[in-house]
Amino acid sequence: MAGELLPIDYKNEPYSLLNVTECMDCLDHERTEWVLGKSAGTKIDIKRYAFRAERMPESSIFKIPNRLADIYVAEGWFDPEDEFKSRVHEKNLKGLLFEEVWRDES
């Protein structure tokens, strides 16, 4: 639901790579703290995230338009068996790092 699985072979073993294509503008642009460029004052980075809970995607793994190179994972919004992070821990997968960038305080 969040993207496409691409087949890859590594050392003669078949694997799948997830290309996350779910992109949702769920960032709360007014409450997000931005790093501004010194000369033009334009938004160049995010200092502190804020999301709009009602705009969160139906998938627990997604991207946002402002940061297409980054992948975000929602936790606690869905049944654990439907959440990406829970499945990573359940399958004891290694090599993925999760960093909390926002917590819904409502």
GIZI-V279573 format. One record per residue. PHI is phi in whole degrees, 0 to 359 (999 if undefined). PSI is psi in degrees with one decimal (999 if undefined). Layout:
phi=[PHI PHI]
psi=[PSI PSI]
This chain:
phi=[999 266 176 232 266 251 285 221 247 223 52 63 244 279 226 233 246 270 263 285 246 293 232 229 277 254 289 274 296 282 268 292 267 254 269 256 294 291 277 261 72 277 289 243 200 252 271 217 280 214 244 260 304 289 256 298 289 285 258 275 231 197 238 238 303 289 220 294 280 264 243 248 231 270 228 89 262 231 298 307 289 258 260 301 298 300 292 299 291 299 273 58 285 245 100 258 248 248 238 288 247 198 227 287 265 277]
psi=[-28.0 -7.5 -150.4 143.9 124.8 127.7 136.0 152.9 136.6 119.1 46.3 21.9 135.6 134.8 170.7 141.7 130.3 118.5 105.6 119.0 -10.4 115.0 119.6 131.1 76.7 6.4 135.5 96.8 -28.3 -37.2 -14.6 136.7 125.2 149.6 124.3 143.8 143.2 -39.1 -48.8 -15.3 17.5 155.9 119.5 -17.3 169.7 124.1 -43.6 125.3 150.5 131.2 159.1 110.2 -36.7 -12.5 2.7 143.7 168.3 -12.7 149.4 -1.7 131.1 173.6 164.9 149.9 -34.4 -19.2 64.5 -19.7 -16.7 149.5 132.3 147.6 124.9 141.7 136.1 4.5 -21.8 174.4 140.3 -34.8 -12.1 0.1 135.9 -49.7 -42.0 -40.9 -36.2 -45.9 -39.7 -40.3 -0.7 39.5 144.4 156.5 -5.9 134.5 132.3 128.7 123.7 125.6 -14.0 146.3 128.6 113.8 5.1 999]
